[in-house]
Amino acid sequence: MKKIHTADLLAQYASGKRDFSYVDISEAHLFEAKLQGIDLTGSKLKKTYLPYSNLSQAELPKTQFQAAELSNTQLYQANLSEADLQQANLFRASLRRANLRGANLQGANLQGADLAHADLSSANLNNANLKGANLAKAKLNKANLSGSNLFRAQNANLSHAYLDNLTIHPDGHRIDDSQSDESFASEDV
């Protein structure tokens, strides 16, 4: 995997290049970067600093964003299928209409994120913080929400998601211990 410096990536992007597949830009500082439509398929962006950046309509499948700082980032219609976002900070990020099918969001901070119309089918949201997130019409089929905090999440349809007795529901309750440890939810909040 080719290591690329931040300045080189920004210069090449400014000159019209969009395909940066399979590059390593881990720990790069890209505050407020405007990278709409960039293709970073399979790239490494571990611990990358991208707050307030614009990655709308970006191709990011199988990209590694572990512990990346993505707060307030625009990821509208981004393809993040099978991306690794473990421990990433997506506080108030816009993921409206994003493809997050099979993404690993274990322990991610999605507090206040806009996930309206996002596809989170089969995503791993184990221990994720979704407090106050907008989940209007988000697809959560077979999403793992075990141990997740959904307190005050808006418009969450949890009927086909996996929940456990540690999952905090939008109204603040948990499934009591007399029910099974892991089950499909049967509510539409």
N, C-alpha and C positions, 0 to 999 in steps of 0.2 A: 504494500500500500504506500503510495507516494505521499510524503509530507509536503504540505504547501503552506507558505507563510501568509498571514492575513493580508499584508499589503499586495502580494501577488494575486491572491484570490480577488480582492476588490478591484484591482487594475484590470485583470482579465474580464471580470464581470462587466465593468464599465465599458470595455471595448466590444462587448456583445457576446462573449462566451457565456454559455449557460450550463454546459455539461461538466460537472466536477465529480463524477461518480468515482467511488473508491479512493478518495483522498483522506488524509489525516490532517485535520485542523484542530485537534484536541487542545484545550486550554487557550484557544484564540480569544481575543477581545474584539467583539463585533457589536458594540453598543450602538443602537439605532441604525444598524445596517439595513440597507434597502436592497433585498435580494429576491424580489418577486420572480417566481418561475424558475428558480435555480434547481438544478438536478444534482443532488448529493446522495444518490442511491448508494447504499452500502458503505457510506463514509463514516469516519470516526470524528465525533464532536464531543467527546467526553470532557466534562467540566468547562465547556465553552461558555463564554459570557455574551449572551445575545438579548438582553432586555431591551424592550421598545423597538425591536427589529421588525422588519416586514418580510416574512417568508410565505406570503400568500401564494397559493397555487404551486408551491414547490414540490418537487419529487424527492421524497425522503424515505422511501421504503427501506427497511432493514438498516437504517442509519442508527448509530450508537450515540445516544444523547445522555448517557448516565451522568447524573449529578450536574447537568447543564443548567444554566440560569436563563430561563425563557420567560420571565415574568413580563406581563404586558406586551408580549410578542404577538404579532398578527400571523396566524397560521390558517387563514381562511382558505378552504378547499385544498389544503395541503394533503398530500398522500404520505401518511406515516404508517402504512400497513407494516406490521411486524417490526416496527422500530423499537429500540430499547431505550425507554425513558425512565428507567429506575432512578428513584430519588431526584428526578428533575424538578425544578421549580417552575411551574406553569401558572403561578398566581396571576389571576385576571387575564390570562392569555385568551385570545380569540381563536377558537378551534371550530368555529361554525362551519358546518358541512365538510369537516375534515374526515379523511379515511384513516381510522385507527384500528382497523380489523387486525386482531391478533397481536396488537402492540403490548409491550410490557411496561406498564405504568405502576409497578409495585412501589409503594412508598412515595409516589409522586405527590407534589402539592398542586392541586387543581382548584384551590379555594378561589371562589368567585369567577372561575373560568367560564367562557361562553362555549358550550358544547351543543348548542342547538343544531339539530339535524345531523350531528356527527355519527359516524358508524363505529361503535365500540364493540361490535360483535366479537366474541371470543377474546376480548382484551383482558389482560391481567391487571386488575385494579386493587389487588390485595393490599390492605393497609394504606390506601390512597386517601388524601384529604380532599373531599369534594364539597366542603362546607360552602353553602351559598352558590354553588355552580348552577348554571342554566342548562338543564337537560331536556328542554322542550324538543320532542320528536327525535331524541337521540336513540339510536338502536343499541340496546344492551343485551341482545340475545347471547346467552351463554357467557356473558361477561362475569368475571370473578370479582365480586365486591366483598369478599370475606374480610372482615376487620376494617372496612372502609368507613369513613365518617361522611355521611350524606346530610348532616344536620342543615336544615333550611335550604337544601338543594331544591331548585324550582322545576316543576313539571316532570318529575322523574317517573318513568314507567319501569318498575322493577320486576314486572311479572315474569320475565324470562331470564333474569340474572341469577347467579349463584350468590347466596347470602349465608352468613352464619350468625351465631349468637353474639358475636362481637361487632357486627355491622350496626352502625348507628343510622337509623332511618331518618328521613327528612323531618319528621315530627319529634325527633329526639329519642324515640324508644328503641329498644333492642328486642330481638326474639328471645323469649324466656327459655331457660334451660330445659323445660319439659318438652320442647319441640326438638326436632332433629338438629344436629350440629350444622349440617349444611343442607340447604334446600333451595328450591326455586321460590321466589317471593310470589305472593298472590295479591299484590296491591297495585294500584295506579294512583300515585300521589300527585 
